[in-house]
Every structure is written in structure tokens, then in C-alpha cells.
Amino acid sequence: MKRILIINASPRRRGGIDRMLTIIEDEARALGADVETVRISQLTIAACTGCMVCRKKLACILPEDGAQSTLGKIKASDVLVIGAPCYWGNMPGTLKLLFDRIVYGMMDEDKRGIPVALHKGKQAVIISSCTTVWPFNILFHQSRGVVRALKEILKWSGFRIIATMEKGGTKNHPDLKEVERRKCIRIAKKIAI
């Protein structure tokens, strides 16, 4: 049974990201996968201080919070699905904060400072949305900026990106189109089997 972790970086319940991730979660669960969702907006995560001690100790020295518990769930998963709305052409700061705090558990470095991926063999999916209308959400690097930033983090962590989805124009068209629903179902089938 595949263990799928969904990280929802949108603070909006029943918004576009939430609805797309719910379709993926429900379909993957129906196919027999073990699925858990973490909502970043419900976590308390202290800001990274940049002390770099985690690189030596392979643990964060800040008090235990949502960052460490989420890292444990990432380590235990086979597939990571990240849903993030676009904030100024990038992921929300709360999601960036999470990744800043868990860098030591995502990638290591060899003695020369070369990155060493800690999640080789795992799969990942990136879902993004923004108010900028299609195709400008892609051409102007809005939702594409979110995907690019997450690909960078996941690539150096060893994840293989098996699907991405970008929904533009959510201001005027917040509802999911049938083609978008079908794509979410295809993604779920791809990761659950």
C-alpha cells in the first residue's frame, strides 16, 4: 500500500487548491492508498534562525513544532503531493518556512559541500493556482514560479516529479472545470497504484 502525504499550503478551506487536493486524496484513498493531509495553516512553525547547526547535528535545535512532525511524515511517505497557491510568483511564505526548517532532513552534503539527496526513489506531485489568467499565469511565471521553486527543493531532495498541475484565473473562475477534475483523478491513479 502506497503511503501518500499531501501538504496543503493554502489557508483557504474549499478554495481551488483545497478542492484539487481533496479530489486527489479521495480518489487515492478509494484506490487503496494510505493518505494523510497536513494543512500548513494549522501548524505552528518557528522561523529558521540560519544558525546552520542542523547541518552538523542533522536535527533542528529549535523547540519541537510542526516542522519536525511534518518532516517525520515526509520521511515515512512514498509520495509527496504539495498544493500551493501563488503569492507574488512564488510559494506562500508558510511553506517556504517549513522547507527552511527541515532542510537537514531533505538533503545532506558530502565533505566537499555537494548536495546528497535523502529521498531518492520517492515520487512527488506539485499543484498550484493563481488569480492570473491562463496563459499569463505561466508566461509571467506566476503559478509557474511556484512550480519552479518547489521543483528545485524536491529535485535536490531526491524526489522524482511525476505530475504538475497549474490552474490560472481563479479570481474570475474559482470553480474547477471538468477537465481539471479529470486531471486530479488521473494524478491520483498515477500515485496510488
Disulfide bonds with the S-S distance in Angstrom:
none
